[in-house]
Amino acid sequence: MNKTPTNATLGGSFTFPGTPWTIHRIGYGAMQLAGPGVWGPPKNPEGAADVLRAAVAAGVNHIDTSDFYGPHITNQIIQKTLHPYPAGLVIVTKLGARRPADKSWQPATSPQELTQGVHDNLRNLKLDALDIVNYRSMGSIHGPAEGSIAEQVTVLANLKRQGLIRHIGLSNVTATQVAEAQAITEIVCVQNNYNLANRQDDALIDLMASQGIPYVPFFPLGGFTPLQSSTLSAVATRLGATPMQVALAWLLHRSPNILLIPGTSSLAHLRENLAAGQLVLSQQVIAELENR
Ligand SMILES: NC(=O)c1ccc[n+]([C@@H]2O[C@H](COP(=O)([O-])OP(=O)(O)OC[C@H]3O[C@@H](n4cnc5c(N)ncnc54)[C@H](OP(=O)(O)O)[C@@H]3O)[C@@H](O)[C@H]2O)c1
C-alpha cells in the first residue's frame, strides 16, 4: 500500500498461501454498497465511494466483492472509485450465482456461466486477471450442503491456467468439499457463514489454520440479522467499545487465520469496524462471550 495504515495494526497481517500477498486481517466486504436488498444502485452513490476511499486510505488492502451484488453495480462502484488500484490491494470476487429480475439468488454453475462470470468480473472491475475467485456453492442459501463441486472447480482451474484468474478460493462449503477441491487445484481461502452466534465451522477453521489457509467469515456481524446479546453489550460497555467492535475483536482472537470483511455503507461504521483491531480481549472476557 502507498499509505500508512492509520488504525495501528488493522488487526495484524496474513499471507494468502502460495501468493506474495500479505494483507491486513481487517478488510472490507463490499456487499452493502449496492441498493436495498443488494439490488440496484445505492441510495447515496457518493457516500458509497467515500466508504471505499476511506477504507483504502486507512490501509485496508483486502476487498471482498461479487458481480451478484447489484448485480454488477458494486464492482462498477469499486472500479469507478479505486481504479487504477493501489499496489498491494487484493480484490476477492465470487462466482456460482446469478440474480434474475425477481431479485432472487439462483445457482449459476455451468461451465458457460462460470466462464461468462469471469469475463463479467474482469470487465466490471477493469482487470486483466482476477486476484482471487471464490467458487460460491449455493448449498442452502446461507449454509453449505454436501455434493460434488469438482466440475465447477475444474472450470475455474482451467480459467486460472488461461491466466484469467490468479488464485482460487471456496465459499459456503463443507470440509469434504474443501478436500475435493484441493485435489484439483490450490485453494487459498475459504469464506463461510460464521460469527459469535453461529459457530458450526469451528472444526473447519482449525483445519484451515493447520494448513495455513485463511478462513474469512461472511456475516461477521450477523449479516441481515445483526448480532445482539446482553453479554455482548455488557462487555462492550466495560471495554469502552461498541458491541460490533467486540464481535469483530472476538473473531480476530478466535484464530490467527481468520480475516475480517465486515460490510457497511456507513463511514462511521467503517471507522468503528477498522478500530476493532486495537481491542484486546482477556481470556476471561473471551470465556464470557463464548459462554453467554
Ligand atoms: N460468500 C457469501 O455467500 C457471502 C454472503 C454474504 C456476504 N458476503 C460478504 O461478506 C461481507 C460481510 O457480510 P455482510 O455485509 O452481509 O454482513 P455483516 O458484515 O455481518 O453485517 C453488515 C450489516 O451490519 C451493519 N453494520 C456494519 N458495521 C456496523 C457497525 N459498526 N455498527 C452497527 N451496524 C453495523 C451494516 O449496516 P450499515 O451499512 O448501516 O453499516 C449491515 O447491515 C459482505 O459485504 C460480502 O462481501 C459473502
PDBQT file of the ligand as one rigid body, heavy atoms in Angstrom, charges set to zero:
ROOT
HETATM    1  N1  LIG A 301     -19.833 -15.763   0.382  1.00  0.00    +0.000 N 
HETATM    2  C1  LIG A 301     -21.064 -15.416   0.638  1.00  0.00    +0.000 C 
HETATM    3  O1  LIG A 301     -22.002 -16.152   0.385  1.00  0.00    +0.000 OA
HETATM    4  C2  LIG A 301     -21.346 -14.096   1.269  1.00  0.00    +0.000 A 
HETATM    5  C3  LIG A 301     -22.628 -13.857   1.805  1.00  0.00    +0.000 A 
HETATM    6  C4  LIG A 301     -22.844 -12.629   2.419  1.00  0.00    +0.000 A 
HETATM    7  C5  LIG A 301     -21.840 -11.700   2.496  1.00  0.00    +0.000 A 
HETATM    8  N2  LIG A 301     -20.619 -11.949   1.951  1.00  0.00    +0.000 N 
HETATM    9  C6  LIG A 301     -19.516 -10.977   2.058  1.00  0.00    +0.000 C 
HETATM   10  O2  LIG A 301     -19.285 -10.775   3.437  1.00  0.00    +0.000 OA
HETATM   11  C7  LIG A 301     -19.320  -9.381   3.723  1.00  0.00    +0.000 C 
HETATM   12  C8  LIG A 301     -19.834  -9.166   5.118  1.00  0.00    +0.000 C 
HETATM   13  O3  LIG A 301     -21.161  -9.616   5.229  1.00  0.00    +0.000 OA
HETATM   14  P1  LIG A 301     -22.410  -8.646   5.314  1.00  0.00    +0.000 P 
HETATM   15  O4  LIG A 301     -22.026  -7.283   4.855  1.00  0.00    +0.000 OA
HETATM   16  O5  LIG A 301     -23.535  -9.312   4.668  1.00  0.00    +0.000 OA
HETATM   17  O6  LIG A 301     -22.754  -8.699   6.856  1.00  0.00    +0.000 OA
HETATM   18  P2  LIG A 301     -22.043  -8.193   8.182  1.00  0.00    +0.000 P 
HETATM   19  O7  LIG A 301     -20.702  -7.613   7.881  1.00  0.00    +0.000 OA
HETATM   20  O8  LIG A 301     -22.163  -9.247   9.185  1.00  0.00    +0.000 OA
HETATM   21  O9  LIG A 301     -23.042  -7.038   8.630  1.00  0.00    +0.000 OA
HETATM   22  C9  LIG A 301     -23.402  -5.987   7.805  1.00  0.00    +0.000 C 
HETATM   23  C10 LIG A 301     -24.563  -5.271   8.478  1.00  0.00    +0.000 C 
HETATM   24  O10 LIG A 301     -24.135  -4.725   9.712  1.00  0.00    +0.000 OA
HETATM   25  C11 LIG A 301     -24.261  -3.297   9.697  1.00  0.00    +0.000 C 
HETATM   26  N3  LIG A 301     -23.037  -2.772  10.318  1.00  0.00    +0.000 N 
HETATM   27  C12 LIG A 301     -21.772  -2.831   9.859  1.00  0.00    +0.000 A 
HETATM   28  N4  LIG A 301     -20.916  -2.279  10.731  1.00  0.00    +0.000 NA
HETATM   29  C13 LIG A 301     -21.661  -1.864  11.773  1.00  0.00    +0.000 A 
HETATM   30  C14 LIG A 301     -21.362  -1.212  12.994  1.00  0.00    +0.000 A 
HETATM   31  N5  LIG A 301     -20.102  -0.876  13.304  1.00  0.00    +0.000 N 
HETATM   32  N6  LIG A 301     -22.389  -0.925  13.843  1.00  0.00    +0.000 NA
HETATM   33  C15 LIG A 301     -23.654  -1.257  13.535  1.00  0.00    +0.000 A 
HETATM   34  N7  LIG A 301     -24.012  -1.865  12.391  1.00  0.00    +0.000 NA
HETATM   35  C16 LIG A 301     -23.018  -2.176  11.520  1.00  0.00    +0.000 A 
HETATM   36  C17 LIG A 301     -24.403  -2.907   8.257  1.00  0.00    +0.000 C 
HETATM   37  O11 LIG A 301     -25.235  -1.786   8.117  1.00  0.00    +0.000 OA
HETATM   38  P3  LIG A 301     -24.639  -0.330   7.713  1.00  0.00    +0.000 P 
HETATM   39  O12 LIG A 301     -24.450  -0.357   6.230  1.00  0.00    +0.000 OA
HETATM   40  O13 LIG A 301     -25.698   0.598   8.165  1.00  0.00    +0.000 OA
HETATM   41  O14 LIG A 301     -23.370  -0.159   8.461  1.00  0.00    +0.000 OA
HETATM   42  C18 LIG A 301     -25.085  -4.133   7.655  1.00  0.00    +0.000 C 
HETATM   43  O15 LIG A 301     -26.471  -4.055   7.853  1.00  0.00    +0.000 OA
HETATM   44  C19 LIG A 301     -20.226  -8.812   2.629  1.00  0.00    +0.000 C 
HETATM   45  O16 LIG A 301     -20.070  -7.428   2.490  1.00  0.00    +0.000 OA
HETATM   46  C20 LIG A 301     -19.802  -9.626   1.440  1.00  0.00    +0.000 C 
HETATM   47  O17 LIG A 301     -18.638  -9.075   0.867  1.00  0.00    +0.000 OA
HETATM   48  C21 LIG A 301     -20.378 -13.147   1.367  1.00  0.00    +0.000 A 
ENDROOT
TORSDOF 0
